[in-house]
Amino acid sequence: MEVIWSAKAKSTFFSVIEYLNANWTQKEMVQFNRRTFITINAIRKNPGIFPASSKNKDVRRAIVDKNNSFYYKIDAYHQKIFLLTFFDCRQDPRKLII
């Protein structure tokens, strides 16, 4: 399946990278990047691997690590996966806008 990054997904992904770069070591930044793409590849092989969001059943939440997750939507008909946004799990969940 083709993976399509929304503008918001790109923006929030790079925000996490920038945060890690400013506040952590290169190792954590590389780990986050690696885990993200491992997770995306797992979703490519099995799009329904992660549970649906409690707010919207069409959106699924993939966990990258204990602090970060991302939300995605599946278009089975067109064989596409849309990455919607990344989210720091330590934030107030009410800040999440999908």
DRENTORKOL-3810 file (N, C-alpha, C; in nm, 4 decimals):
REM DRENTORKOL-3810
@n.u->0.0845; n.v->-0.1189; n.w->0.0000; ca.u->0.0000; ca.v->0.0000; ca.w->0.0000; c.u->0.0883; c.v->0.1243; c.w->0.0000
@n.u->0.0403; n.v->0.2244; n.w->-0.0684; ca.u->0.1114; ca.v->0.3520; ca.w->-0.0747; c.u->0.0830; c.v->0.4319; c.w->0.0524
@n.u->0.1857; n.v->0.4955; n.w->0.1070; ca.u->0.1712; ca.v->0.5789; ca.w->0.2264; c.u->0.1803; c.v->0.7244; c.w->0.1846
@n.u->0.0799; n.v->0.8013; n.w->0.2240; ca.u->0.0747; ca.v->0.9432; ca.w->0.1905; c.u->0.0783; c.v->1.0237; c.w->0.3202
@n.u->0.1755; n.v->1.1129; n.w->0.3285; ca.u->0.1911; ca.v->1.1986; ca.w->0.4464; c.u->0.1121; c.v->1.3272; c.w->0.4239
@n.u->0.0244; n.v->1.3600; n.w->0.5167; ca.u->-0.0448; ca.v->1.4888; ca.w->0.5097; c.u->0.0543; c.v->1.5987; c.w->0.5491
@n.u->0.0193; n.v->1.7222; n.w->0.5184; ca.u->0.1050; ca.v->1.8353; ca.w->0.5574; c.u->0.1203; c.v->1.8394; c.w->0.7093
@n.u->0.0113; n.v->1.8111; n.w->0.7802; ca.u->0.0165; ca.v->1.8123; ca.w->0.9268; c.u->0.1053; c.v->1.7005; c.w->0.9797
@n.u->0.0996; n.v->1.5824; n.w->0.9174; ca.u->0.1856; ca.v->1.4713; ca.w->0.9608; c.u->0.3327; c.v->1.5077; c.w->0.9427
@n.u->0.3652; n.v->1.5668; n.w->0.8292; ca.u->0.5045; ca.v->1.6088; ca.w->0.8055; c.u->0.5472; c.v->1.7113; c.w->0.9097
@n.u->0.4623; n.v->1.8098; n.w->0.9325; ca.u->0.4940; ca.v->1.9167; ca.w->1.0268; c.u->0.5132; c.v->1.8636; c.w->1.1687
@n.u->0.4214; n.v->1.7789; n.w->1.2148; ca.u->0.4314; ca.v->1.7281; ca.w->1.3516; c.u->0.5463; c.v->1.6285; c.w->1.3663
@n.u->0.5757; n.v->1.5507; n.w->1.2604; ca.u->0.6904; ca.v->1.4594; ca.w->1.2626; c.u->0.8195; c.v->1.5393; c.w->1.2807
@n.u->0.8365; n.v->1.6447; n.w->1.2000; ca.u->0.9585; ca.v->1.7241; ca.w->1.2100; c.u->0.9652; c.v->1.8043; c.w->1.3394
@n.u->0.8508; n.v->1.8375; n.w->1.3969; ca.u->0.8507; ca.v->1.9029; ca.w->1.5286; c.u->0.9084; c.v->1.8095; c.w->1.6344
@n.u->0.8726; n.v->1.6820; n.w->1.6278; ca.u->0.9282; ca.v->1.5840; ca.w->1.7217; c.u->1.0787; c.v->1.5714; c.w->1.7002
@n.u->1.1199; n.v->1.5622; n.w->1.5743; ca.u->1.2635; ca.v->1.5523; ca.w->1.5420; c.u->1.3388; c.v->1.6741; c.w->1.5961
@n.u->1.2833; n.v->1.7931; n.w->1.5755; ca.u->1.3482; ca.v->1.9160; ca.w->1.6243; c.u->1.3572; c.v->1.9157; c.w->1.7770
@n.u->1.2499; n.v->1.8723; n.w->1.8431; ca.u->1.2498; ca.v->1.8654; ca.w->1.9888; c.u->1.3582; c.v->1.7694; c.w->2.0376
@n.u->1.3648; n.v->1.6524; n.w->1.9776; ca.u->1.4659; ca.v->1.5540; ca.w->2.0173; c.u->1.6062; c.v->1.6070; c.w->1.9915
@n.u->1.6236; n.v->1.6735; n.w->1.8801; ca.u->1.7542; ca.v->1.7298; ca.w->1.8453; c.u->1.7978; c.v->1.8358; c.w->1.9460
@n.u->1.7028; n.v->1.9167; n.w->1.9920; ca.u->1.7346; ca.v->2.0259; ca.w->2.0853; c.u->1.7514; c.v->1.9780; c.w->2.2295
@n.u->1.6777; n.v->1.8733; n.w->2.2677; ca.u->1.6721; ca.v->1.8354; ca.w->2.4092; c.u->1.7287; c.v->1.6988; c.w->2.4438
@n.u->1.7574; n.v->1.6181; n.w->2.3445; ca.u->1.8066; ca.v->1.4840; ca.w->2.3675; c.u->1.9314; c.v->1.4619; c.w->2.2831
@n.u->1.9775; n.v->1.3391; n.w->2.2766; ca.u->2.0977; ca.v->1.3111; ca.w->2.1982; c.u->2.0599; c.v->1.2652; c.w->2.0575
@n.u->2.1596; n.v->1.2561; n.w->1.9738; ca.u->2.1416; ca.v->1.2069; ca.w->1.8369; c.u->2.0813; c.v->1.0662; c.w->1.8392
@n.u->2.1181; n.v->0.9879; n.w->1.9376; ca.u->2.0710; ca.v->0.8498; ca.w->1.9494; c.u->1.9176; c.v->0.8444; c.w->1.9570
@n.u->1.8573; n.v->0.9272; n.w->2.0411; ca.u->1.7112; ca.v->0.9284; ca.w->2.0548; c.u->1.6424; c.v->0.9744; c.w->1.9262
@n.u->1.7030; n.v->1.0702; n.w->1.8598; ca.u->1.6465; ca.v->1.1192; ca.w->1.7344; c.u->1.6482; c.v->1.0082; c.w->1.6287
@n.u->1.7596; n.v->0.9378; n.w->1.6187; ca.u->1.7724; ca.v->0.8280; ca.w->1.5219; c.u->1.6752; c.v->0.7152; c.w->1.5580
@n.u->1.6634; n.v->0.6841; n.w->1.6863; ca.u->1.5711; ca.v->0.5788; ca.w->1.7305; c.u->1.4265; c.v->0.6128; c.w->1.6940
@n.u->1.3864; n.v->0.7366; n.w->1.7181; ca.u->1.2500; ca.v->0.7779; ca.w->1.6848; c.u->1.2258; c.v->0.7644; c.w->1.5345
@n.u->1.3194; n.v->0.8117; n.w->1.4565; ca.u->1.3074; ca.v->0.8039; ca.w->1.3109; c.u->1.2977; c.v->0.6577; c.w->1.2656
@n.u->1.3846; n.v->0.5741; n.w->1.3179; ca.u->1.3859; ca.v->0.4323; ca.w->1.2815; c.u->1.2562; c.v->0.3638; c.w->1.3226
@n.u->1.2128; n.v->0.3876; n.w->1.4449; ca.u->1.0888; ca.v->0.3248; ca.w->1.4938; c.u->0.9665; c.v->0.3703; c.w->1.4142
@n.u->0.9682; n.v->0.4969; n.w->1.3748; ca.u->0.8568; ca.v->0.5483; ca.w->1.2936; c.u->0.8464; c.v->0.4710; c.w->1.1628
@n.u->0.9584; n.v->0.4542; n.w->1.0933; ca.u->0.9538; ca.v->0.3873; ca.w->0.9635; c.u->0.9331; c.v->0.2367; c.w->0.9754
@n.u->0.9772; n.v->0.1763; n.w->1.0854; ca.u->0.9458; ca.v->0.0349; ca.w->1.1112; c.u->0.7941; c.v->0.0198; c.w->1.1305
@n.u->0.7361; n.v->0.1116; n.w->1.2054; ca.u->0.5913; ca.v->0.1084; ca.w->1.2296; c.u->0.5137; c.v->0.1293; c.w->1.1001
@n.u->0.5568; n.v->0.2238; n.w->1.0180; ca.u->0.4900; ca.v->0.2487; ca.w->0.8896; c.u->0.4982; c.v->0.1248; c.w->0.8008
@n.u->0.6127; n.v->0.0595; n.w->0.7973; ca.u->0.6268; ca.v->-0.0628; ca.w->0.7163; c.u->0.5374; c.v->-0.1748; c.w->0.7680
@n.u->0.5218; n.v->-0.1851; n.w->0.8996; ca.u->0.4312; ca.v->-0.2849; ca.w->0.9565; c.u->0.2868; c.v->-0.2553; c.w->0.9151
@n.u->0.2503; n.v->-0.1294; n.w->0.9140; ca.u->0.1153; ca.v->-0.0895; ca.w->0.8726; c.u->0.0941; c.v->-0.1185; c.w->0.7244
@n.u->0.1973; n.v->-0.0966; n.w->0.6440; ca.u->0.1878; ca.v->-0.1289; ca.w->0.5008; c.u->0.1508; c.v->-0.2755; c.w->0.4792
@n.u->0.2124; n.v->-0.3624; n.w->0.5579; ca.u->0.1889; ca.v->-0.5063; ca.w->0.5445; c.u->0.0543; c.v->-0.5488; c.w->0.6033
@n.u->0.0136; n.v->-0.4832; n.w->0.7112; ca.u->-0.1114; ca.v->-0.5165; ca.w->0.7791; c.u->-0.1755; c.v->-0.3871; c.w->0.8297
@n.u->-0.2507; n.v->-0.3177; n.w->0.7452; ca.u->-0.3050; ca.v->-0.1859; ca.w->0.7809; c.u->-0.3915; c.v->-0.1834; c.w->0.9077
@n.u->-0.4555; n.v->-0.2937; n.w->0.9411; ca.u->-0.5421; ca.v->-0.2965; ca.w->1.0584; c.u->-0.4727; c.v->-0.3394; c.w->1.1858
@n.u->-0.3400; n.v->-0.3381; n.w->1.1855; ca.u->-0.2612; ca.v->-0.3868; ca.w->1.2993; c.u->-0.2854; c.v->-0.3063; c.w->1.4278
@n.u->-0.3147; n.v->-0.1777; n.w->1.4146; ca.u->-0.3358; ca.v->-0.0930; ca.w->1.5320; c.u->-0.4849; c.v->-0.0649; c.w->1.5511
@n.u->-0.5265; n.v->-0.0396; n.w->1.6753; ca.u->-0.6695; ca.v->-0.0206; ca.w->1.7031; c.u->-0.7221; c.v->0.1133; c.w->1.6513
@n.u->-0.8527; n.v->0.1135; n.w->1.6287; ca.u->-0.9203; ca.v->0.2369; ca.w->1.5873; c.u->-0.9212; c.v->0.3347; c.w->1.7044
@n.u->-0.9197; n.v->0.4620; n.w->1.6717; ca.u->-0.9263; ca.v->0.5676; ca.w->1.7719; c.u->-1.0626; c.v->0.5640; c.w->1.8401
@n.u->-1.0660; n.v->0.5996; n.w->1.9665; ca.u->-1.1938; ca.v->0.6022; ca.w->2.0381; c.u->-1.2825; c.v->0.7176; c.w->1.9909
@n.u->-1.2211; n.v->0.8216; n.w->1.9339; ca.u->-1.2970; ca.v->0.9378; ca.w->1.8874; c.u->-1.3527; c.v->0.9194; c.w->1.7469
@n.u->-1.2787; n.v->0.8467; n.w->1.6634; ca.u->-1.3178; ca.v->0.8308; ca.w->1.5233; c.u->-1.2774; c.v->0.6908; c.w->1.4782
@n.u->-1.3742; n.v->0.6078; n.w->1.4502; ca.u->-1.3477; ca.v->0.4674; ca.w->1.4168; c.u->-1.2757; c.v->0.4493; c.w->1.2830
@n.u->-1.2734; n.v->0.5527; n.w->1.1977; ca.u->-1.2024; ca.v->0.5444; ca.w->1.0697; c.u->-1.0539; c.v->0.5746; c.w->1.0838
@n.u->-1.0149; n.v->0.6250; n.w->1.2000; ca.u->-0.8762; ca.v->0.6649; ca.w->1.2247; c.u->-0.8152; c.v->0.5663; c.w->1.3233
@n.u->-0.6913; n.v->0.5267; n.w->1.2952; ca.u->-0.6199; ca.v->0.4330; ca.w->1.3829; c.u->-0.5002; c.v->0.5025; c.w->1.4478
@n.u->-0.4644; n.v->0.4549; n.w->1.5671; ca.u->-0.3526; ca.v->0.5122; ca.w->1.6415; c.u->-0.2381; c.v->0.4121; c.w->1.6474
@n.u->-0.1241; n.v->0.4508; n.w->1.5909; ca.u->-0.0036; ca.v->0.3673; ca.w->1.5929; c.u->0.0921; c.v->0.4220; c.w->1.6986
@n.u->0.1430; n.v->0.3346; n.w->1.7820; ca.u->0.2361; ca.v->0.3756; ca.w->1.8871; c.u->0.3786; c.v->0.3578; c.w->1.8355
@n.u->0.4552; n.v->0.4671; n.w->1.8375; ca.u->0.5944; ca.v->0.4638; ca.w->1.7937; c.u->0.6844; c.v->0.4283; c.w->1.9123
@n.u->0.6627; n.v->0.4946; n.w->2.0241; ca.u->0.7338; ca.v->0.4667; ca.w->2.1492; c.u->0.6453; c.v->0.5132; c.w->2.2638
@n.u->0.6954; n.v->0.5077; n.w->2.3857; ca.u->0.6098; ca.v->0.5400; ca.w->2.5001; c.u->0.5633; c.v->0.6859; c.w->2.5014
@n.u->0.6320; n.v->0.7732; n.w->2.4295; ca.u->0.5970; ca.v->0.9144; ca.w->2.4293; c.u->0.5298; c.v->0.9630; c.w->2.3006
@n.u->0.5372; n.v->0.8868; n.w->2.1950; ca.u->0.4891; ca.v->0.9349; ca.w->2.0655; c.u->0.4037; c.v->0.8321; c.w->1.9934
@n.u->0.3022; n.v->0.8825; n.w->1.9275; ca.u->0.2185; ca.v->0.7981; ca.w->1.8433; c.u->0.1791; c.v->0.8799; c.w->1.7211
@n.u->0.1220; n.v->0.8134; n.w->1.6227; ca.u->0.0669; ca.v->0.8866; ca.w->1.5095; c.u->-0.0660; c.v->0.8250; c.w->1.4704
@n.u->-0.1434; n.v->0.9047; n.w->1.4013; ca.u->-0.2766; ca.v->0.8639; ca.w->1.3588; c.u->-0.2786; c.v->0.8505; c.w->1.2080
@n.u->-0.3507; n.v->0.7492; n.w->1.1626; ca.u->-0.3569; ca.v->0.7246; ca.w->1.0190; c.u->-0.4945; c.v->0.6735; c.w->0.9797
@n.u->-0.5221; n.v->0.6830; n.w->0.8514; ca.u->-0.6491; ca.v->0.6405; ca.w->0.7948; c.u->-0.6196; c.v->0.5471; c.w->0.6785
@n.u->-0.7023; n.v->0.4458; n.w->0.6601; ca.u->-0.6831; ca.v->0.3477; ca.w->0.5535; c.u->-0.7880; c.v->0.3696; c.w->0.4449
@n.u->-0.7424; n.v->0.3719; n.w->0.3208; ca.u->-0.8327; ca.v->0.3715; ca.w->0.2054; c.u->-0.8071; c.v->0.2390; c.w->0.1330
@n.u->-0.8809; n.v->0.1362; n.w->0.1726; ca.u->-0.8587; ca.v->0.0016; ca.w->0.1192; c.u->-0.8894; c.v->-0.0053; c.w->-0.0300
@n.u->-0.9896; n.v->0.0674; n.w->-0.0734; ca.u->-1.0290; ca.v->0.0641; ca.w->-0.2146; c.u->-0.9151; c.v->0.1112; c.w->-0.3053
@n.u->-0.8512; n.v->0.2223; n.w->-0.2661; ca.u->-0.7418; ca.v->0.2786; ca.w->-0.3456; c.u->-0.6042; c.v->0.2300; c.w->-0.3009
@n.u->-0.6017; n.v->0.1417; n.w->-0.2010; ca.u->-0.4770; ca.v->0.0853; ca.w->-0.1496; c.u->-0.3809; c.v->0.1949; c.w->-0.1020
@n.u->-0.4346; n.v->0.2860; n.w->-0.0169; ca.u->-0.3532; ca.v->0.3953; ca.w->0.0356; c.u->-0.3690; c.v->0.4061; c.w->0.1862
@n.u->-0.2626; n.v->0.4504; n.w->0.2491; ca.u->-0.2623; ca.v->0.4787; ca.w->0.3922; c.u->-0.2264; c.v->0.6260; c.w->0.4060
@n.u->-0.3106; n.v->0.6996; n.w->0.4759; ca.u->-0.2878; ca.v->0.8425; ca.w->0.4947; c.u->-0.2408; c.v->0.8676; c.w->0.6376
@n.u->-0.1194; n.v->0.9192; n.w->0.6520; ca.u->-0.0698; ca.v->0.9589; ca.w->0.7839; c.u->-0.1276; c.v->1.0966; c.w->0.8127
@n.u->-0.1945; n.v->1.1102; n.w->0.9280; ca.u->-0.2664; ca.v->1.2334; ca.w->0.9584; c.u->-0.1898; c.v->1.3282; c.w->1.0487
@n.u->-0.1364; n.v->1.2767; n.w->1.1593; ca.u->-0.0644; ca.v->1.3621; ca.w->1.2540; c.u->0.0146; c.v->1.2770; c.w->1.3526
@n.u->0.1207; n.v->1.3342; n.w->1.4061; ca.u->0.1971; ca.v->1.2743; ca.w->1.5149; c.u->0.1548; c.v->1.3454; c.w->1.6427
@n.u->0.1641; n.v->1.2735; n.w->1.7553; ca.u->0.1187; ca.v->1.3318; ca.w->1.8813; c.u->0.2056; c.v->1.2833; c.w->1.9962
@n.u->0.2474; n.v->1.3772; n.w->2.0793; ca.u->0.3233; ca.v->1.3456; ca.w->2.2004; c.u->0.2230; c.v->1.3035; c.w->2.3066
@n.u->0.2305; n.v->1.1807; n.w->2.3497; ca.u->0.1327; ca.v->1.1231; ca.w->2.4433; c.u->0.1339; c.v->1.1905; c.w->2.5799
@n.u->0.2359; n.v->1.2690; n.w->2.6089; ca.u->0.2431; ca.v->1.3381; ca.w->2.7377; c.u->0.1576; c.v->1.4644; c.w->2.7383
@n.u->0.1102; n.v->1.5057; n.w->2.6219; ca.u->0.0262; ca.v->1.6244; ca.w->2.6128; c.u->-0.1171; c.v->1.5929; c.w->2.6543
@n.u->-0.1910; n.v->1.6976; n.w->2.6796; ca.u->-0.3340; ca.v->1.6844; ca.w->2.7096; c.u->-0.4039; c.v->1.6305; c.w->2.5852
@n.u->-0.4727; n.v->1.5167; n.w->2.5937; ca.u->-0.5391; ca.v->1.4585; ca.w->2.4780; c.u->-0.6407; c.v->1.5518; c.w->2.4109
@n.u->-0.6900; n.v->1.6497; n.w->2.4862; ca.u->-0.7856; ca.v->1.7453; ca.w->2.4273; c.u->-0.7193; c.v->1.8346; c.w->2.3234
@n.u->-0.5860; n.v->1.8398; n.w->2.3233; ca.u->-0.5132; ca.v->1.9183; ca.w->2.2228; c.u->-0.5044; c.v->1.8478; c.w->2.0890
@n.u->-0.5356; n.v->1.7196; n.w->2.0883; ca.u->-0.5266; ca.v->1.6419; ca.w->1.9654; c.u->-0.6393; c.v->1.6796; c.w->1.8706
@n.u->-0.5997; n.v->1.7241; n.w->1.7520; ca.u->-0.6966; ca.v->1.7553; ca.w->1.6473; c.u->-0.6599; c.v->1.6742; c.w->1.5254
@n.u->-0.7525; n.v->1.5878; n.w->1.4859; ca.u->-0.7247; ca.v->1.5016; ca.w->1.3706; c.u->-0.8014; c.v->1.5533; c.w->1.2509
END
